């Protein structure tokens, strides 16, 4: 523990965001960085709890107290090694993780948790700057070959871990660049893409083979994959979006969030998208349906595209500001969260379900919503119609209502797989050396979950390969 | 195999002892009568069984009463030419005949004449039922001979030893009854299973006027058990022993090992006939007597033998002549001390005398009359004489001896006896010429400490974790001491862990409780020693020669790589070594491991045969193929193999191991036979850390600190058991195993208790294999040190009962008051327990459901819930009071903890907000224990030990003692408060009985509880406690605990609740003592299931400590010792305390829920009342569905044993069985003080007093405080004058307004807890001896006194004013350890002090008249400063006190000092604790500053 009295003497200090008027003019990262001195002081607030709830709450079970201590002592190498033990992509989670750890921090009982997420990204960036994060070349090669399908956080984790253990790993990515949703789902103002490139570069130097623009199952057949590789890991994500089945859905001007977001990221990356294909919010009344993180990303992106107005609509009621009695620490708080994008100027509406989309001149014009009343029955929220109706003006509608399951493409159809009741991949038929990691297995979730899942898959694959080795 | 958890070898006994002798050897029946009277006057030091009639044993040793035997019709030759003795024979005639025939055969073989058998008349109508059922047939034998008397004695010894062996090895059904108390031509012993007054009546012989002797030595026994054992009554052949040998397991083994080397001039080829020297299956005292007898019969005299077995301390701090130190050191090279508290009286018929152990832990007082009688006993007053007949009154001093030669008619004082011994041979020269000291051996090659790039392999191979390095090794290297942690242990024991464990982790340290005291290794360092020897120990202890000293002496058992190199480099023929590798081919599994150990044993034996001096066991040679044999396993196996072969004495065992890293590992290696240890991996780690800059001190300093920390830790572990020297700890196996199977124990750790079975060598080898694979073939390619989560929760680490899930669910449920959520909590906790984590997780119920409505309600169940002892000071005021309020609301009881209680809380204004703690704890520090505190208790709890650190004391650092805490604890803000490891008034079970009596007398309405910690043998201790008249016994599991303590104590001392509870219950039922007491259990209890299992194992009340804290917001930070608790609980910080969010309702909710859940289980089991559930272990079954490889090997059948006599004897508490004698004298005092009590009128009382009148003044004081509150009565309202010898605890807790004056003398514990009263002690009128040279009061005076005055015209015993925090006293001399741990008040000593004065003294002032100018030597100056008096205030304070003394006692010395003040003034020194001085100075400075300030701001004032 850094300073036993750190948490008493030093208050929580966040770096904060750039000013709204400045940041909405560009797509650069919104969040600022604290100077190193302050960062170290923030790390000293960690009390190295006898029961580190942060470490329990984190999906990767990050050894938070230990690296806070190392950070406090400016033992950068030790700190980054500790961080890397459980997290392969700390510079990314440090930017985008909702930080379950901080919600469970003992100091969160008194509403001033340690700035764990910010400390994480600061540490990772410092380590990069100091050259502490270098390619790690495995001491020996096992001669086993693994194909990883998908290069999102899960795929990258599996690939990196297996490669470092000595297996030969090839990553297949259907998009033009690796990174999956990190690259094409998360707006640049939250995660600048140079961060991903920097990491991919290291993986490449370590020996991971990236084959981008290759759609596994189509460009290389499932059978071929199974023949060529000793094991296959599916990290294809959960990309099937939830759709809205209401009258007027087929009108133009309605987009899925992911199409909207990924195009902007591509444009930022220098892609040349012809005007007719552009999805632009400029000058429009934008309605974002879906109150989650993706929705919030759409809000920020629409604002940057100079939308006339942005309204975000959520079917559930507005969460409370404070933890209610039945949602205590250290569990995840279902309280109102306001993102940087929300601050940038949008209307947030709650308890609204979409009835129909009203067109005018073959284009969307309005959206009709009905007001719901939520009731709690046996611990479950049940909606009731109030009969109240609301009509919003809309030039553009973005659907950000979440994802359902992996896209059932040719690969998934051709491989001998089983699926669960939610149509996520449960596993392979007996004997097939196919493993799954990330959202494809768990359903849509957080980056940090994908990393955890990737680590587990890597361990399973390694055990499988070594067992074969011993035969 | 024993079916229950009871083990007979755990029995303890403590006693009253005494002797009367005529110095000139004049025989008379009067002496015998006086002896018997002493016994009766010491009755309160013995105990009775459940039948209230059977004593624990009493006996008398006298000279052979020749005239009496002749007159009773036996034809005998001249006195001295025949031997005699009683025979305890089987009741069965045939068996008796057989025994007598064998005896006759042996007598003939030895060429002696059987003269006669005599039927000894007995009167068994007086016996209790238990004694009667085991009563032997008692006859007497007479054996004649023509040999001269010494030769005859030896022959008789040979005869007795042979017949004993013969019968023991026979198949006689009742062979256990056969016993010969004595067989001698000089002495005879009459004894049996009696109460003291029965001895005389049982043996009419003793009443006969012709039965004459010049010596009568008596003993009455207080045993923890009552199993019929006539033979264990004392005296034994030479000694009567009051005490306990803590190192007995080792001592017995060593004696056995020595037998092969013994040659005797006197016995020649007869010597083997007396083997085994130590009779198997007897008590520790009996074994000591065996050793004594052997040494004396083979030619040493009694003082010589005693000085070998129980040597006084001879380190630098002891003022004894150099030649005597050499004597002790020389003998220490071949005989380890038989360590433990001991007062020993001895006689061989000519000499009679006594001695005390080095620590003086048993009282022994003597008196010499002008007509040459000498009386010695545990107490003064056992024989009364007119003042003018008394020549001298004295006491035995620690380590000293008193000898009377009745033939020459002289008393030989200690110094003379010892000088004679020291002059026997030039021991000093012998040592100088032969003994090598480790430090002085020249270094030829320095050995490197690093292991280079092999370090990671060693780290993994020996299972080092991040915590080992960062939590243990690093702090030790930086600070030179073991780190502290808080909130106890909630991780599984080794056998339930999912992780590979070191074999060390299957052992738990044993510790002293009740029957003997732990020692304070820091403050009483003068008795401690880590010195030991290795080398050519091939010696016959029956001879003395210079070669005996040819050894290497080392001062610490931990040696560096270079030191080990030095030993290897020694090219002397007497110092040869062989290195045996402790590794085995890992793929050969268990078989290979076994074989490797066999090979080690064989090679070790060969090494002995080829006269090698040292065996070095080394595990350096690990490789991909070879895994290390666990070092403890190898050491113990070799050690025991060599003992069995009687070859252990010839060789020294050195262990070079990378495995040992923490204190307890080293202690175990030493306790199982290692002489010295070289821990090369911790050294390599330090080397690496220094290199990496992780430790910022030079490597040599880091290593030195690390060794120092280990040394200190070993001393602490030894002292926990009351053991002072490493030489006696060495091989003493002071451990129990938990989770090791019978096969492993019997084969490699024989003699180690292991109550629940466990793993065998197969599982052990499998764990080694796992570790080995992970070392060389890591599973994920990344090699990093795991964080094992041993000390705190960690995802990849050990399981912890308190983890985020259980903590969060519990807090959620009690805050919302939601029972369903509570059920989720208990489900999570139970599921976790059953993984398994605790023993109870292995148990299931036998169900027999009934409707829940039929089960008793929650209100009565909740009355069985209490909260743990957590002091105000350790936790915040808010937390402490919230707990009290909550528990009072549900009708349970909360506990003050050790730290007093604010009297404001005694007054209950609003019953719903009652902050008064029903349980008032009395712990060793006695902080805040006043009369007022005691009478405001419903229960007074004597804390003997606590789960987190049994056998250890504690310390509240000065910076934590704020004003309020200081007020409540009756101390001074800013002054460190030390709680000593032992209660200084409980060194033995009879002492505990006395303390119980004191407390009960003070507050007759309260019941007294005694808190023990689970360990093997706790059942027998508890039986003793029950016989000491406790009402309630608390059994604390080692798991849990909230106090801050050293990490190794949290993990490795004490046993789980389940075994301790079950053993206690079984033993109490077996002894029919269960009905007398209530049993309370604590230790990680959380759920209804936990409570019900504890009830079925025998508990009727349940304690909770961690859990209440968690309901109030504790999140197990484990930072309690740092004052930074973020939950505002374990902190005194004002800001942090504001964070406290607990409410009484939270805890109340918990207890209501818990009681409800208990009811549900009761319904499931079919119990309508709680009472009928208690002790029904037959309703528990061991689970068969355990899916845990190691846990499956555990066998709980002994734990679940249902006592056979459970149907006849009560199995739960039955009101009214526990009876304690009322304080009759106090009742009378109260009656005589009526006017004072009712109208505050002054009264004067004058009374005779005897040593049987104990705790005089306590009930009176309690009554006064009850009527008038803390302030009591005006000074001197009640003045009592007593004449005679007062019993123990005279004037204890005496309150304001009472003055006690005694003319005569007093025993131990005078003025204990003095609470404002005044006590004056003067010798009787008419004495002719000088009071200032004679002892007048006993040991441990003013212990825990908070206020009042004491004036003593005479000398005090040991530990005068120990832990005094406010009383003023004047005395004319004190023994050892005066003013120890004192925190306040004033003490004037007008005379000499003993050693170690002012040890641990942090407050108050002592003035000492240092006439000889040597006081500085006797004073422990660690915390104090000695100075001459300067201040006017000081001088007048001193003068006033002396004047007061003079007026009250008429002391001639005081008169002399005052009237010649000029001459004496310069001889006075002042002892001031440094901390106290600082505070006084600060106070002065504040006053000066205040003045200055005023001066600055108020110019007028300045003028």
Interface residues (C-beta under 8 A of the other chain):
Chain A: X4 X5 X7 X8 X47 X49 X50 X51 X52 X53 X55 X56 X57 X61 X63 X66 X81 X85 X104 X106 X107 X109 X110 X138 X161 X164 X165 X166 X325 X326 X328 X329 X330 X331 X459 X462 X463
Chain B: X466 X486 X487 X779 X780 X781 X782 X784 X787 X791 X792 X793 X794 X795 X796 X800 X802 X803 X804 X807 X808 X811 X812 X815 X816 X1113 X1115 X1116 X1117 X1118 X1119 X1122 X1124 X1126 X1127 X1133 X1135 X1136 X1139 X1141
